[in-house]
Structure formats: C-alpha cells, structure tokens
Amino acid sequence: MTTLLDKPVRTAAHSDGRAAAVARRARLARMSFYVPAVLYLVIFFGYPIVANLVMSFQNYSVTSFYDGDAPFTGLANYAGILTDDLFSTTLWNTAVFTLASLILQFAIGLGLALFFRRRFPLSGTLRALLLLPWLLPLLVSGTVFRWLLDQDYGVINQVLLNLHLISDPVPWLVSPDHAMTAVVIANVWIGIPFNMVILYGGLQSIPPQLYEAASLDGAGAWQKFRHLTWPLLRPVSSVVVMLGLIYTIKAFDVVMVLTQGGPADSTQLLSTWSYQLSFTNLRFGQGAAVSNVLIVIAMLCALVYLRAVRAEQSER
C-alpha cells in the first residue's frame, strides 16, 4: 500500500535521475565540440609528424612511393646529417636569421606601437596600411623584395647610389657577404606588423591613470617606459617573442624566393636544407631527419619559454 510519505521519495528520486540525465547530455554536448578539433589535429598534424618520424628511420627513395619498399636504416639518416659539414652551417645560419629577425621585428614593432598610441589624424589609416606586409602572401612579398634588391635594377641600390651612400651597386642576393642581410631585411619587413598589432593591444590595456600619476611625481618619458610600460607589457612581450620565434625558426618561403639557400649556402637554413635534401637530392629520409631536428629545436624553445613564464609567475 502506498503511503503519502512514498510520493516525495519517488519525486526526489525522479528529480535526481532527470538531473543526472541532463548533466550527461550537457557533458556529451561539450565533448562533441572537442571532436572536430581533435580529428583535425590528428589528421593534419599528428599523422604527418608520425609519418615523417617513421620516414627518418628508413631509406626512402622515389621507388618507395610506388612499391612501398623502404628499408629500415635506424639512425643512419641522423648520423648522415649530423656529420655533414653543411649541418653546422645551416644551424648557425638559422640561429643568426632567427635572432636578428626577432630583435629587429620586436624593436621596430614596439617603437611603432608606442608611436601609434598617441592619437593623431589618420592614425587608424596608417595602422591599416602597415598591416599590408602581414596580409600579403609570402610568395608575393619575396618577389617584391627580389625586385627591390636586384643588383642592377633594384630600387634600393638606385636610391643608395643617388644619395651617394654607395659608389657601386651592392650585390644583395648574389654575394655571400650580403645575402643573409637581404633575407633578414625582407623577413623583418613581413614580421613588423604582427609585433606592432599585438604590442599595441597590450599598450591599450595599461590604465592611463598610471601615467598621469607618474607625471605628477615628475617622471620623464624614459622613466615611464622603464618603470611602467615595460613591466606591464612584459607578459604580452613574452607571447610576441615566443610566437615570433616559432614562426621565424621555420621560415621557408621568403628565403626560397630570394636566394634558394644560396649563394654558396650562405642563407641555407634547416628548413630550406630539408627541402633541398628531399625534393632536389631525393634523399627523403635525411630530409625528414632534418625537419625532425627542427621540430625538436622549436619544442625546446617552447619548453624554455614555458619554464621562464612559470618561474616569473611563481615570483609574483
């Protein structure tokens, strides 16, 4: 026989079951949003990385694409590139190219961000125009700089000659002494807008009242930058530098368009050397090994960055 006390008990149990079902559906709905992203990462990032890693341990040739026969060679491909005289050259060139590009991009981008923080007529239009290098395809940017830096007909040489800064045209792209400078200039021009936009956003988040208080205390422009702007901008700066490092260390398009790693391997980077080994020399195993070395270097840089950020947060 059902009593009046059983009805509230059943109602409570029914409510608990309905709440659990709703929670399960909500959990499934949240998980469904992860599925496309996970599938995308697995298909377009996970599989290529695994396939490249496997290829680096094989003697992969053109015939391997047809018959699927790629003998396992162990660490022979890695030993081959590490003992190659070109490895140290490309490693040094990659370091020089990356550090020079990062320093110049960040310094100029920060200077422009500080400049545009001041409101003046057409400031928005000028900011939009400065974004063009970042919006253009890298192939187009490289082609433009190839024309600008041409030894005989390049605009840059003509301007320098007319200003009497040089007496003879500079062989920007055909001289081992100038080629690295040329590709760094092109890469810096492409990367400045990214640095400027992110740093400008970071500057906009700093309360103007802090600068007003500093002015009342008699602080000058340099003191405001040193004691206010730079400390408050440091988290944004760390992100900009890290993203710039990841982007620059794997740079490929601009160098290939301008110099193709030459002359005399003076601009040969790890990325361009990997391409040359794979698609010019048809040594796919060694090309894969070089690209894996590049991935490891990028991961180490990311780990150093994360450790530095964690240490900085723990000190606060």
BELTA-V37083 format. One record per helix or strand. SS is the DSSP state (alpha for helix, beta for strand). FROM is the first residue (numbers start at 0). TO is the last residue. If there is no record, write none. Layout:
# BELTA-V37083
ss={SS;SS}
from={FROM;FROM}
to={TO;TO}
This chain:
# BELTA-V37083
ss={alpha;beta;alpha;beta;alpha;alpha;alpha;alpha;alpha;alpha;alpha;alpha;alpha;alpha;alpha;alpha}
from={3;57;63;71;75;84;122;131;137;154;178;207;220;252;269;283}
to={54;57;66;71;81;116;129;134;147;161;203;215;248;257;278;314}
